[in-house]
Structure formats: C-alpha cells, structure tokens
Amino acid sequence: MQPNNSTVLTINGGSSSIKFAVYEMAGSMVCTLAGKITRIGTGSPAFIVTYNRSLETNSIPFNAANGKEAAAFLADWLERQPGFAQIACIGHRIVHGLKHTKAEIISEGLLAELASITAYDPDHLPAEIEMVQTFKTRHPGMVQVACFDTAFHTTMPRVAKTLPIPRRFDAAGIQRYGFHGLSYTYLMQSLTAAVGDVAANGRVILAHLGSGASMAAVKNGQGIDTTMGFTPVGGLVMGTRPGDLDPGVAWYMMQSEAMTPEQFNTIINHESGLLGVSGLSADMQDLLSAEKTDVQAAEAVELFCYTAKKWIGAFTAVLGGLDILVFSGGIGENAPIVRKRICEGLGYLGITIDEGKNDLNAPIISNTGSTVQVRVIPTDEELMLAKSAKDIYIGTIPQD
C-alpha cells in the first residue's frame, strides 16, 4: 500500500485513558478521525468519544475493567469503521524509552525490553504494551512504530542526567530521562517555522503545562535539561502528581501509616499535586473559579505558579540567559491568568507581558520592549506520532 492512499493510526495509551487518531498520509496529513477512551478501570462505565472530519461527535459507554479490555474494545471498534482497511501503520506513544534516540519499528526484542522496565512507569508502560500486543495478535502484518517520549532529552549532558545515589543504580539505568518529548519536538519545529533557525537555536525554555506539566531548557536546538526525572512524577506541581518531593516523605508515610509501595505510588500519581493541595480538583479551571472563596484552591494555584517561576529562573541560569519562553499544553495555552502570575516579577530576566495580548492567547504575548520573546504555541503530540510513524513506514516500502 502506497502512502498516497493509506492512513496512519496513532495511539496514546495510559492507565485510565487512551487517545487515538487517524491521519491521511498524503499531503499535509489531515486528521480524519480522533477519539478518547476515558475512565478505564475506575469501576464506572468507560466512554469512547469520537470526532470525525465533519466534527460530528459520538459517545458510547462500555465496560473496561483494565487496559486489556479497553484495548480489545478499541480494536473491535476501529475494525468496524469504513476506513480501517486503509490503515497502513500505527504510531504508539511510548512514555519511557530508556536511551532510544528516535522512533523505531516495534520488534519482539523491543517489546521484551519495555516489559522489563514496567516498574519504571507502571502508570503508562503496561497499558502501552497491551495495546501493541492486541494489534500484533489481530493484525500481525501491520507495521507498529514506537515513538519515545524520552528521546528528545537524550541530548542532555551527563551532569543533567545523573542522580546523586550509589553508582550501582546508575549502572542499572536509574537516571533522569525527561518526558513530554513528543510535545517538545513539535514545539521546536513550530518555533523554528515561526522565528527561523538562528533564533530557535538560541536559549529557549519550553513550558508544557497541563494535567501533566514539565519544562525543558533548549540550547542550539537541543535539550540540555528538563524538570521531570526518572519518572513523569518529578519536577513541577501537576494535576495529581506532586513534582519534586523530599524522598524522606516516602519513608515517613510508610512508617507512620504502614503504607505499601503500591499505596505510595497511588498517592504520588493520582492523589497529589493540585488535587491533593486543593482537596477539590485536579483541573486548573475549577481551581481558578473557586480560588476567591476557597483558600485551599487558591493555595494550589499559587503553588503551581510559584514552582513554575522557580524553574524558569533555574533554567535561565543553566542556559546562561534567555531569549524565548514558550507556553504550551492545556494550561499554558488557555489560562492567561496563570501565564501572567508565572511571569510576574521576572522583569529582571527580561520577561514582561502585554496583558491585552496575553488575555487573547495571542501567539506572542510579550511586550514590544521585552528582551525575552514570550510565545504561546498549541502543541500536537498526535501529529508528531503520525509523522514519525509515516516516516518509518515509508522506509519499509521497497524502492523501484
């Protein structure tokens, strides 16, 4: 099947949700179908919500006690769609890719490697592997491609990767990897298209702020540091993850509450961050709506902005100055008040915001006289998955 009459399926799987999309390979890679499965394994009926090219939506409840059942449902549903026969390959977002530097075809060896490190990321890897296995069993001839969220950060210097723990753990691969790499790759491509190679190769901070949040310091077009570490739990305060946390907290909780490692993992992945501090919600919009009357909601928002501000300062030091700051992700793209609060007081770094432009979510929100250009760039991880999978797939087609 040639790229001009085929499509690529992208799958972004997690512990309780799966996002998917179908893109035409030809031309500008138009998305013809997209959707999301939510509430997997929550005890409530899951939902698949889909959007087609005509923007028509559909919502179907179904039972999915775990990722395996959700994967089977999605495969069944996709196989019933009129365009399924046109799907030539699948691009999977693989959150943890160790030291893999680029996308690659998923082989038995790669699957075995990923299975061996599921403890590194128990909230994503098992579900991602299950999805790959489901399609491998049903459609063994279909090309499946792993797109690693860690690949962008493999250019970080040794000092930025090293954890200050006994060397034997480093030898076992316990180091800082970083995540949101697909988003950062897309943002750097978009930034380069907007400002040119010279400016994009300057000193850049990318802020992917959403339910999962992180930042990356980029110099000469390459990542040199990032906030997330060995797992996606570290760094910034997030929707339900705490970000950086004193390791002694784990010891204290296990001793004082007889907490098991599994229980602690649940707390730091699903019960902390904005949700934990506010006691109300993991959603920033909910907290902004409630902050005037709810002290805990206000404190959660303040903590989010405070930690983001600290990381901008730290990364400016690492970069030796700052030329461009980019906001992205659900919060970064859509919450002007959060961007404003993060940037307040950073005039000494050359960051000043035009409030009118900021309120409109304009592409450039910095003042004309600001020495640091502050931009808002919507990210598109699914399109990056599709492009990467397409490139790998084309490489498998015999040349005439």
C-alpha positions in Angstrom: 0.0 0.0 0.0 1.4 3.4 -1.0 1.3 6.5 1.3 -1.0 8.4 -1.1 -4.0 6.2 -0.4 -3.3 5.0 3.1 -3.6 6.3 6.7 -1.7 6.1 9.9 -3.3 5.4 13.3 -1.9 7.0 16.4 -2.4 5.6 19.9 -1.5 7.3 23.2 -2.4 4.9 26.0 -2.4 5.4 29.7 -3.6 3.7 32.8 -7.1 5.2 32.7 -7.4 6.7 29.2 -6.5 6.1 25.6 -6.3 8.8 22.9 -6.3 7.8 19.2 -6.4 9.5 15.9 -6.3 8.6 12.2 -4.3 10.7 9.7 -4.1 10.7 5.9 -0.5 10.0 4.9 -0.8 12.1 1.7 -0.3 15.9 1.7 -0.5 17.8 4.9 -1.6 14.7 6.9 -5.2 15.7 7.7 -6.8 14.1 10.7 -10.0 12.3 9.7 -11.0 10.6 12.9 -10.0 11.2 16.6 -11.2 10.0 19.9 -10.6 9.1 23.5 -11.5 6.3 25.9 -11.8 7.5 29.5 -12.4 6.1 33.0 -10.7 2.8 32.3 -10.6 0.6 35.4 -12.4 3.2 37.6 -15.4 0.9 38.4 -17.7 3.1 36.3 -18.6 2.5 32.7 -15.8 3.7 30.3 -16.7 6.0 27.4 -15.3 6.2 23.9 -15.9 9.7 22.5 -15.0 10.2 18.8 -14.8 13.1 16.4 -14.8 12.7 12.6 -13.8 15.1 9.9 -17.2 16.7 9.9 -16.8 17.4 13.6 -19.7 15.1 14.4 -19.3 13.5 17.8 -20.4 10.2 19.2 -20.2 8.8 22.8 -20.5 5.1 23.6 -20.4 3.7 27.2 -18.9 0.3 27.7 -17.3 -1.8 30.4 -13.5 -1.9 30.7 -12.1 -3.2 33.9 -8.5 -2.8 32.7 -6.3 -1.8 29.8 -6.5 -5.2 28.1 -10.3 -4.9 27.8 -10.1 -1.3 26.7 -7.5 -2.2 24.0 -9.8 -5.1 22.7 -12.8 -2.7 22.6 -10.8 -0.1 20.7 -9.6 -2.7 18.2 -13.1 -4.0 17.7 -14.5 -0.6 17.2 -11.8 0.5 14.7 -12.2 -2.7 12.7 -15.8 -1.8 12.1 -15.0 1.6 10.7 -15.2 2.1 6.9 -11.6 3.3 6.6 -9.9 0.6 8.7 -8.5 -1.2 5.6 -6.6 1.9 4.7 -4.6 1.9 8.0 -1.0 1.0 7.0 0.8 1.5 10.3 0.3 2.5 13.9 2.3 5.1 15.8 2.4 4.4 19.6 3.4 6.9 22.2 5.8 5.0 24.5 6.3 7.2 27.5 9.6 5.6 28.8 12.1 4.7 26.1 15.3 4.5 28.2 18.2 5.6 25.8 16.4 5.1 22.5 17.1 8.3 20.5 14.4 8.0 17.7 11.3 6.2 16.7 11.6 2.6 15.5 9.6 -0.4 14.5 8.4 -2.4 17.4 10.1 -5.8 17.4 9.8 -8.7 19.8 13.1 -7.6 21.3 11.9 -4.1 21.9 8.7 -5.4 23.5 10.7 -7.6 25.8 12.9 -4.6 26.7 9.8 -2.5 27.5 8.2 -5.3 29.5 11.4 -5.5 31.6 11.1 -1.8 32.7 7.4 -1.6 33.5 8.3 -0.8 37.1 9.9 2.4 35.8 6.5 3.7 34.7 3.7 1.5 36.0 1.0 4.1 35.0 1.8 4.0 31.3 4.0 1.2 30.1 1.8 -1.8 30.9 -1.2 -0.2 29.0 1.0 0.8 26.1 2.5 -2.7 25.8 -1.1 -4.2 26.0 -2.2 -2.0 23.1 0.7 -3.1 20.9 0.1 -6.8 21.7 -3.6 -6.5 20.9 -2.9 -5.2 17.4 0.1 -7.5 16.9 -2.2 -10.5 17.5 -5.1 -9.3 15.4 -3.0 -7.8 12.5 0.4 -9.3 12.6 1.4 -7.7 9.2 0.7 -4.2 10.3 3.7 -2.0 10.9 3.8 -0.7 14.5 6.1 2.1 15.5 7.3 3.1 18.9 7.6 6.9 19.4 9.5 7.5 22.6 8.6 10.5 24.9 12.1 10.4 26.3 14.0 10.6 23.0 14.1 14.4 22.9 16.1 14.5 26.1 18.8 12.0 25.2 21.0 15.1 24.2 21.1 16.3 27.8 24.7 16.4 29.2 25.8 13.7 31.7 25.5 16.1 34.7 21.8 16.8 33.9 21.1 13.1 33.8 22.9 11.9 36.9 21.1 11.2 40.1 23.1 11.5 43.4 22.6 7.9 44.5 25.0 4.9 44.7 26.7 4.2 41.4 25.2 0.7 41.1 21.8 2.2 40.5 23.2 4.4 37.7 24.6 1.3 36.1 21.1 -0.2 36.2 19.7 2.7 34.2 18.4 4.8 37.1 18.9 8.3 35.9 17.0 11.4 34.8 15.3 10.8 31.4 12.7 13.5 31.0 9.3 13.2 29.3 6.9 15.2 27.0 9.5 14.8 24.3 6.9 14.4 21.5 5.4 17.8 22.5 8.8 19.4 22.7 9.8 18.1 19.3 6.6 19.6 17.8 7.1 22.9 19.7 10.7 23.3 18.4 9.6 22.6 14.8 6.8 25.2 15.2 9.1 27.7 16.8 11.7 27.3 14.0 9.0 27.8 11.4 7.9 31.0 13.2 11.2 32.6 14.0 13.8 30.9 11.8 16.8 28.7 12.6 19.0 31.3 14.2 16.5 32.4 16.8 15.3 28.9 17.5 18.9 27.9 18.1 19.2 30.4 20.9 18.4 30.0 24.6 14.8 28.6 24.9 12.6 27.4 27.7 9.6 25.3 26.7 6.8 25.1 29.3 4.3 22.2 28.6 1.8 23.0 31.3 -1.2 20.7 31.6 -2.5 18.0 33.8 1.0 16.6 33.3 3.4 19.5 33.4 7.1 19.9 32.7 9.7 22.3 31.3 12.7 21.9 29.0 15.8 24.0 28.6 16.9 24.0 25.0 20.1 25.5 23.5 21.4 25.2 20.0 18.2 23.3 19.2 18.9 20.5 21.7 17.5 19.7 25.1 20.1 20.4 27.9 17.8 19.9 30.9 14.3 19.2 31.9 12.1 19.2 35.1 10.9 15.6 35.0 13.4 12.9 36.0 13.5 9.2 36.3 9.7 9.1 36.1 7.0 11.6 35.0 6.2 12.3 38.7 9.1 14.7 39.3 9.6 18.4 38.6 6.7 20.8 38.5 3.5 20.5 40.5 0.9 18.8 38.3 -2.8 17.9 38.3 -2.4 14.8 40.5 1.4 14.4 40.8 3.5 16.3 43.3 6.5 17.1 41.2 9.8 17.1 43.2 9.3 15.6 46.6 11.7 15.1 49.5 12.4 11.3 49.4 12.1 11.3 53.2 8.4 11.8 52.7 8.1 8.3 51.3 9.9 6.8 54.3 7.7 8.8 56.8 4.5 7.7 55.1 5.5 4.1 55.0 6.4 4.2 58.7 3.6 6.3 60.1 0.8 4.8 58.0 2.2 1.4 57.3 1.9 2.4 53.6 2.9 -0.1 51.0 5.0 0.9 47.9 1.8 0.4 45.8 -0.2 2.7 48.0 2.6 5.3 47.9 2.7 5.1 44.1 -1.1 5.7 44.0 -0.7 8.8 46.2 2.0 10.4 44.1 0.4 9.6 40.8 -3.3 10.0 41.5 -3.9 11.9 44.7 -1.3 14.7 44.9 -0.5 17.9 43.0 -3.3 20.3 42.5 -5.9 17.8 43.7 -4.0 17.0 46.9 -3.3 20.6 47.9 -6.8 21.9 47.0 -8.8 18.9 48.1 -11.2 19.9 45.4 -10.0 19.3 41.9 -7.0 18.5 39.6 -8.4 20.8 37.0 -6.9 24.3 36.9 -10.1 25.9 35.6 -12.0 24.5 38.5 -9.5 25.9 40.9 -9.4 29.4 39.3 -13.2 29.5 39.5 -13.1 28.6 43.2 -10.0 30.5 44.4 -11.8 33.6 45.6 -13.9 31.7 48.1 -11.7 28.6 48.7 -8.4 29.1 50.4 -7.1 25.7 49.5 -7.9 26.1 45.9 -6.1 29.5 45.9 -3.0 27.9 47.6 -2.9 25.1 44.9 -2.9 27.7 42.1 -0.3 29.8 43.9 1.9 26.7 44.4 1.7 25.8 40.7 2.7 29.3 39.6 5.4 29.6 42.2 7.2 26.3 41.3 6.9 27.2 37.5 8.5 30.6 38.2 11.4 28.9 40.2 12.1 26.5 37.3 12.2 29.4 34.8 14.8 31.0 37.0 16.8 27.8 37.3 16.8 27.1 33.6 17.8 30.7 32.7 20.8 30.1 34.9 21.6 26.8 33.2 21.2 28.4 29.7 23.3 31.4 30.6 20.4 33.8 29.8 17.1 33.5 28.0 15.9 34.5 24.5 12.5 32.8 24.1 9.9 31.4 26.6 7.2 29.2 25.1 3.9 28.3 26.9 2.0 25.2 25.7 -0.3 22.4 27.0 -3.8 22.8 28.2 -3.0 25.3 30.9 -0.1 27.0 29.1 -2.3 27.6 26.0 -5.6 28.5 27.7 -5.0 30.1 31.1 -3.9 33.8 30.7 -4.0 34.4 34.4 -1.6 31.5 35.1 0.8 32.7 32.5 0.6 36.2 34.0 1.3 35.1 37.5 4.2 32.9 36.4 5.8 35.8 34.6 5.2 38.4 37.3 8.4 39.6 38.9 10.6 38.1 36.1 11.4 41.5 34.6 15.0 41.2 35.8 15.3 38.3 33.3 13.9 40.4 30.5 10.4 38.9 30.7 7.5 41.4 30.5 3.9 40.6 29.4 1.5 42.6 27.3 -1.7 41.9 29.3 -4.0 42.6 26.3 -2.2 40.1 24.1 -2.0 37.6 26.9 -5.7 37.8 27.6 -6.3 37.0 23.9 -3.9 34.0 24.0 -2.0 35.7 21.1 0.9 33.9 19.5 3.3 36.5 21.1 2.3 37.8 24.5 5.5 39.7 25.5 5.8 43.5 25.4 7.4 45.1 22.4 10.3 46.1 24.6 10.8 42.8 26.3 14.2 41.3 25.7 12.7 37.8 26.1 10.1 36.9 23.5 7.2 35.0 25.2 5.1 32.9 22.9 2.0 30.7 23.1 2.2 27.6 20.8 -0.5 25.0 20.8 1.1 21.5 20.9 0.1 18.5 18.8 1.6 15.2 20.1 -0.7 13.1 17.9 0.5 14.8 14.7 4.1 14.1 15.8 3.2 10.5 16.3 1.6 10.3 12.9 4.6 11.9 11.1 7.1 9.7 12.9 5.2 6.5 12.1 4.7 7.6 8.5 8.5 8.2 8.0 9.3 4.8 9.5 6.6 3.1 7.4 7.8 4.7 4.1 11.3 3.3 4.9 9.8 -0.2 4.8 8.4 0.2 1.3 10.6 -1.4 -1.4 12.0 1.2 -3.8 11.5 0.7 -7.5 
